Amino acid sequence: MFVLVPTTPLDANTIRFIAESTNAMLEARAAEQTTRDERANGARRHAPIGARPTALPVN
């Protein structure tokens, strides 16, 4: 979250520039997160519990 405390009045072009820059940064971060999530879901490091049969000890 950004808080702007202007020392001079902001004109419409400045506000638009700040908004567009912020939106671009947030979109890039969301795309990064999506890529990271897809990678994490596609490549498991370990098999889920119960996926591999376990031999029981024979007495």
C-alpha positions, -999 to +999 in steps of 0.1 A: +000+000+000+014+034-010+006+066+007+014+098-012+019+130+007+023+156-019+042+188-010+028+205-041-006+201-058-007+171-082-020+176-117-041+150-135-011+138-156+010+131-125-018+112-108-024+092-140+013+084-142+015+072-106-017+051-111-004+035-143+030+027-128+014+012-097-010-009-118+018-022-140+038-032-109+009-050-094+001-068-127+038-079-129+037-092-093+005-111-100+019-127-131+050-137-111+029-153-084+008-172-110+040-185-126+053-195-092+020-213-083+020-232-116+055-243-111+048-255-076+017-274-086+033-291-116+065-303-099+060-321-067+092-330-048+075-358-029+047-383-037+015-377-018+009-398+013-005-432+003+006-430-033+033-456-029+025-490-014+044-498+018+055-533+026+042-545+059+066-563+082+062-601+081+063-619+115 
